[in-house]
Amino acid sequence: MADSSWLTEFPKMDRASLVALRKYLDGSYREFSRTYGDMIESFFDPLLYFLVWFEKLLLSTPWLVVLLILVGLTYGASRSIKLSLGVTVAFLLIGYFGMWENTMRTLSMITVATLLSIAVGIPIGIMMARSDRVRGIVTPILDIMQTMPAFVYLIPVVMLLGIGKVPGIIAVLIYSIPPVIRLTNLGIRLVDREVLEAATAFGANRTQRLFNVQLPLAMPTIMAGVNQTIMMALAMVVIASMIGVKGLGQPVLKSITNQYFTMGLLNGLAIVAIAIMFDRVSQSYAKRSQKHLEGMHAD
């Protein structure tokens, strides 16, 4: 039988070097945050100003105007009277139970996070679809982003940028952006080669094929990615509240620490209402765009 004593001795021998390595890495990151933290924070100032402005806009706008805009956007995207009525009832109940301001804060955070995810994720997905090398580099990064516990994102972000809106939205962005990147890549790769060959035969260049053929045909898949991104962003609301992000997550966190069952339930249901609204609207829009494309092909 082979001698296995080295298996027990190895951790003892290597423990000192591991501790030294951890101390070195911790010290290096602290030094990096002290040296470059202010510069990196100033880089995100425009994002902070936009977040503050958008949140103040939602809070200062009369609730009836905000409600009419939300219902109008819901009906415009879904063409569903039932869904529009459901959104109306949900937000009236949110206002009745005194959660309107926190809901507007959460809505502003999720809207900005979704717009950033689309602005950053779709171009990355396009590059992945066009290059197998880029896909090979980006895919492991996305795997790490999706499998790493959400709390881990908060540690380096808070050490570098402190607490507040910008660290919160960065953590939300890291957690929620992988689906839109993956599904943009998938949607473009699934476009029929014969369609692309036909577009090339008609004289379309690479850019024209992308914007006039590939992206329109991939739009239902991309919208599914946007839908999943929104759901994951909402899942981060409570966790982001731990670093000072105001919204529906803070009452939920407070209810956990103080055992306020009703507060946690009501604010949790408000998050669910927002999630259902975004989910149904994005799905309805994706279905309508798919039918529109099928109608164009039929013609």
C-alpha positions, 0 to 999 in steps of 0.5 A: 500500500502506497505511503500517503503521509505526504497527503497530511504533511503537504497542507502543513508545509504549504500553509505558511506560503498560502497565508503569505500569498493571501496577505500579499494579494490583500495588501496589493489590492488595498494599495491599488484602491488607495492609489487609483480609487479616487481616479476610478471613482471620478470616472463613474461620476457621470453615471452617478449624476445620471442615476441621481437625476433619474431617481429624482425625476421619478420621485418628483414627477406626480404619481399619476403621470408616472403611472400613466407612462408605465401603463402606456409603455406596457400597452405599447410593448404588449398590446394587452389590455389585461396586462396594462390593467394588471400593472395599474392595479399593482402600482396603485396597491404599491402606492396605497401601502406606502412603498411608492418612493422605494419602488421608484428608487428600485425602478430607476436602478433596474432601468439604468442597469438594464440599459447599461447591460444592453449597451455593453452586452449586445456589442460583446455578444456581436463580437463573440458571434463574429469571432470564435477567438473572442468567444473562447476568451469571453465564455470562461469569464461569463461562466465565472460571473454566473457561478460566483456567489453574488456577495463576492462581487461586493467585496472588491467593489466596496473596497474600491468605490465605497458604498452607494449607488455606483458600487451597487449598480456595478455589482448588479451589472456584473451579476446580470449582464451574462444572459444578454451577452450569451443570447445575443451571441446565440441569436446571431449564430442561429441566423440561417446561412442561406439568408446571409448568402442571399443578402450578400448576393444582393450586395450587402456588406458586413455592416449591412448584413449585421443591422439589416439581417442578423440583428432583426432575425436574432431580436427574439433571442436577444429580447429573451436575454434582456428579459433574463438580465432584468430578472437577475438585476431584480434578484440583486436588489436585496443584496445591493441594499447591503451597500447602501442602495436605497429601494425596496431591498432595504426594507426587506433587509430590515425585516430580516434582521428585525423579524418584521414579517409584514414589511418583508412580505409587502416589499417582496411582493412589490419586487415581484410586481416589478419583475412580472411587469418587466417579464411580461412586457419583454416577452410580449414585445419579443413575440410581437417582433417574431410575428412581424418578422414571420409576416415579412418573410411570408410576404 
